[in-house]
Structures are given as structure tokens and as C-alpha cells.
Amino acid sequence: MSGIVNDIVQSIMTPGYTAKGVIKLMFYAFYILFATLTIMIFLSGGNLHVIALLLLSICLFLTIRWFIAEMDRIKAQEQQEKKD
């Protein structure tokens, strides 16, 4: 856990997109959210509101993962241009 805390502190002090620890922590929070909403679906007997919340959270998770992948791609392109 100290690796994640160290990464968070380093990402605060470094300009740009460097927060691998923050991203891991955010993904773990999403996984816990998915588990909680899934359990709530079964406990509530398939409540449509809870199902909608689960679908929205999945869409948000996928959108964030896509955005992070694009940021990584842009960062790799910039580093490649600096090498050339």
C-alpha cells in the first residue's frame, strides 16, 4: 500500500499525467462498486434503479479506461517524437 501512497504523492508533485497509483486505486473502487451494486440487485429483487446505476457505473468505468488508454497513446507518441 505504501507504493500507492508514494505514487499518489509523486503524481501531485509532478506536472502532467503520472498517476498510476491513483488509477489503480480508482479501479479497485470501481470493482467494489460493481460488487456492491450486483449484491444490491439480488437483495432488492432486481430493482430497475439499481440495475440502471450498475449500467451507468459500467459505462463510466469503460469511458475512463478508454480515456486513460488514449492518454497513454499520446504520451508514447510524444516520447517517440522526442527520440526522433
C-alpha positions in Angstrom: 0.0 0.0 0.0 2.9 2.4 0.6 3.8 2.1 -3.1 0.4 3.5 -4.0 0.6 6.3 -1.4 4.1 7.2 -2.7 2.8 7.2 -6.3 0.0 9.5 -5.3 2.3 11.9 -3.6 4.7 11.8 -6.6 1.8 12.4 -9.0 0.7 15.5 -7.1 4.3 17.0 -7.3 4.9 16.1 -10.9 3.1 18.0 -13.7 1.2 16.1 -16.3 -0.3 12.6 -16.3 1.7 10.4 -14.0 -0.8 8.9 -11.5 -0.6 5.1 -11.9 -1.3 4.5 -8.2 -4.3 6.8 -8.3 -5.6 4.9 -11.3 -5.2 1.5 -9.6 -7.0 2.8 -6.5 -9.8 4.2 -8.7 -10.2 0.8 -10.5 -10.3 -1.0 -7.1 -13.1 1.4 -6.0 -15.0 0.7 -9.2 -14.7 -3.1 -8.6 -16.1 -2.7 -5.1 -18.9 -0.5 -6.5 -19.7 -3.2 -9.1 -19.8 -5.9 -6.4 -22.0 -3.8 -4.1 -24.5 -2.9 -6.9 -24.6 -6.6 -8.0 -25.4 -7.7 -4.5 -28.0 -4.9 -4.2 -29.7 -6.2 -7.4 -30.1 -9.6 -5.8 -31.2 -8.2 -2.5 -33.7 -5.8 -4.0 -35.2 -8.4 -6.3 -34.0 -6.8 -9.5 -34.8 -3.1 -8.8 -34.6 -1.2 -12.0 -33.0 1.8 -10.3 -30.1 -0.4 -9.1 -29.7 -2.0 -12.5 -29.6 1.4 -14.1 -26.9 2.5 -11.6 -24.9 -0.6 -12.4 -25.1 0.1 -16.1 -24.1 3.7 -15.7 -21.2 2.8 -13.5 -20.0 0.2 -16.1 -20.3 2.8 -18.8 -18.3 5.4 -16.7 -15.7 2.8 -16.0 -15.2 1.9 -19.6 -15.1 5.5 -20.6 -12.4 6.3 -18.1 -10.4 3.2 -19.2 -10.6 4.4 -22.8 -9.5 7.9 -21.9 -6.5 6.6 -19.9 -5.6 4.4 -22.9 -5.7 7.5 -25.2 -3.6 9.5 -22.8 -1.0 6.7 -22.7 -1.0 6.5 -26.5 -0.5 10.3 -26.8 2.3 10.1 -24.2 4.0 7.3 -26.1 3.8 9.3 -29.3 5.3 12.4 -27.7 8.2 10.3 -26.3 8.7 8.7 -29.8 8.8 12.2 -31.4 11.4 13.3 -28.9 13.6 10.3 -29.7 13.5 11.0 -33.5 
